[in-house]
């Protein structure tokens, strides 16, 4: 869950990574909730993890990308006036 306070506003985004398949390669499914529809394209574009959606990816890669997503999303939302 990514929660960001910006200019007195509150944006909450949930990134759910659902992995299925073998232990060596998983398929990543990305779901982003809690963001206005107008902001969602910017969030998806900024989150590196979105580039791997519906692709085989290792669990280690998913964890790395998931850890990086909040900072990437925060930077994307700053352009729309959302600040800590």
C-alpha contacts under 8 A as a table, 3 or more apart, distances in Angstrom:
res1	aa1	res2	aa2	distance
1	X	12	X	7.24
1	X	13	X	5.90
1	X	14	X	4.43
1	X	15	X	6.23
2	X	12	X	5.75
2	X	13	X	4.97
2	X	14	X	5.93
2	X	15	X	7.61
2	X	70	X	5.76
3	X	10	X	7.36
3	X	11	X	5.97
3	X	12	X	4.45
3	X	13	X	6.28
4	X	10	X	5.89
4	X	11	X	5.24
4	X	12	X	6.21
4	X	74	X	7.04
4	X	82	X	7.44
4	X	83	X	7.36
4	X	84	X	6.44
5	X	8	X	6.36
5	X	9	X	5.63
5	X	10	X	4.60
5	X	11	X	6.34
5	X	82	X	6.54
5	X	83	X	6.03
5	X	84	X	5.10
6	X	9	X	4.95
6	X	10	X	6.10
6	X	11	X	7.47
6	X	78	X	7.76
6	X	81	X	6.49
6	X	82	X	3.41
6	X	83	X	3.73
6	X	84	X	5.38
7	X	81	X	6.58
7	X	82	X	5.61
7	X	83	X	5.78
7	X	84	X	7.66
9	X	82	X	7.07
11	X	34	X	7.02
11	X	35	X	6.42
12	X	33	X	7.75
12	X	34	X	5.06
12	X	35	X	6.24
13	X	32	X	6.19
13	X	33	X	5.31
13	X	34	X	4.59
13	X	35	X	5.55
14	X	31	X	7.37
14	X	32	X	5.26
14	X	33	X	5.02
14	X	34	X	6.35
15	X	30	X	6.67
15	X	31	X	5.52
15	X	32	X	4.83
15	X	33	X	6.95
16	X	29	X	7.62
16	X	30	X	5.80
16	X	31	X	5.20
16	X	32	X	6.80
17	X	28	X	6.16
17	X	29	X	5.57
17	X	30	X	5.29
17	X	31	X	7.00
17	X	62	X	7.77
18	X	27	X	7.76
18	X	28	X	5.96
18	X	29	X	5.31
18	X	30	X	7.10
19	X	26	X	5.37
19	X	27	X	5.41
19	X	28	X	5.31
19	X	29	X	6.81
20	X	26	X	5.24
20	X	27	X	5.73
20	X	28	X	7.65
21	X	25	X	6.47
21	X	26	X	4.99
21	X	27	X	6.64
22	X	25	X	5.60
22	X	26	X	6.23
23	X	26	X	7.05
23	X	58	X	7.95
23	X	59	X	7.90
24	X	58	X	5.97
24	X	59	X	7.66
25	X	56	X	5.31
25	X	57	X	5.25
25	X	58	X	4.99
25	X	59	X	7.41
26	X	55	X	7.74
26	X	56	X	5.08
26	X	57	X	5.18
26	X	58	X	5.86
26	X	59	X	6.83
27	X	53	X	7.43
27	X	54	X	5.51
27	X	55	X	5.27
27	X	56	X	4.60
27	X	57	X	6.11
28	X	52	X	6.61
28	X	53	X	5.05
28	X	54	X	5.20
28	X	55	X	6.04
28	X	56	X	6.81
28	X	57	X	6.81
28	X	62	X	7.74
29	X	53	X	5.36
29	X	54	X	5.76
30	X	49	X	8.00
30	X	50	X	6.63
30	X	53	X	6.03
32	X	35	X	7.35
32	X	40	X	7.73
32	X	44	X	7.96
35	X	39	X	6.32
35	X	40	X	5.94
36	X	39	X	5.31
36	X	40	X	6.20
37	X	40	X	5.13
37	X	41	X	7.63
38	X	41	X	7.01
39	X	42	X	5.51
39	X	43	X	6.38
39	X	77	X	7.65
40	X	43	X	5.03
40	X	44	X	6.09
41	X	44	X	5.17
41	X	45	X	6.04
42	X	45	X	5.11
42	X	46	X	6.06
42	X	76	X	6.27
42	X	77	X	7.59
43	X	46	X	5.20
43	X	47	X	6.13
43	X	73	X	5.48
43	X	76	X	6.17
43	X	77	X	7.25
44	X	47	X	5.36
44	X	50	X	6.03
45	X	48	X	7.37
45	X	50	X	7.22
46	X	72	X	5.73
46	X	73	X	6.00
46	X	76	X	5.98
47	X	50	X	5.74
47	X	51	X	7.90
47	X	69	X	5.34
47	X	72	X	5.58
47	X	73	X	6.03
48	X	51	X	5.72
48	X	52	X	7.78
48	X	65	X	6.73
48	X	68	X	7.99
48	X	69	X	6.91
48	X	72	X	7.68
49	X	52	X	5.66
49	X	53	X	7.18
49	X	62	X	7.53
49	X	65	X	5.30
49	X	66	X	6.74
49	X	69	X	6.91
50	X	53	X	5.37
52	X	55	X	5.41
52	X	56	X	7.74
52	X	57	X	7.29
57	X	61	X	6.43
57	X	62	X	6.91
58	X	61	X	5.21
58	X	62	X	6.42
59	X	62	X	4.98
59	X	63	X	6.21
60	X	63	X	5.17
60	X	64	X	6.23
61	X	64	X	5.08
61	X	65	X	6.07
62	X	65	X	5.20
62	X	66	X	5.88
63	X	66	X	5.06
63	X	67	X	6.15
64	X	67	X	5.29
64	X	68	X	6.46
65	X	68	X	5.15
65	X	69	X	6.19
66	X	69	X	5.25
66	X	70	X	7.77
67	X	70	X	6.92
68	X	71	X	5.91
68	X	72	X	6.50
69	X	72	X	5.05
69	X	73	X	5.98
70	X	73	X	5.15
70	X	74	X	6.00
71	X	74	X	5.03
71	X	75	X	6.27
72	X	75	X	5.31
72	X	76	X	6.35
73	X	76	X	5.02
73	X	77	X	6.22
74	X	77	X	5.24
74	X	78	X	6.30
75	X	78	X	5.21
75	X	79	X	7.23
76	X	79	X	5.93
76	X	80	X	7.69
77	X	80	X	5.27
77	X	81	X	6.82
77	X	82	X	5.57
77	X	83	X	7.80
78	X	81	X	5.12
78	X	82	X	4.75
78	X	83	X	5.70
79	X	82	X	7.28
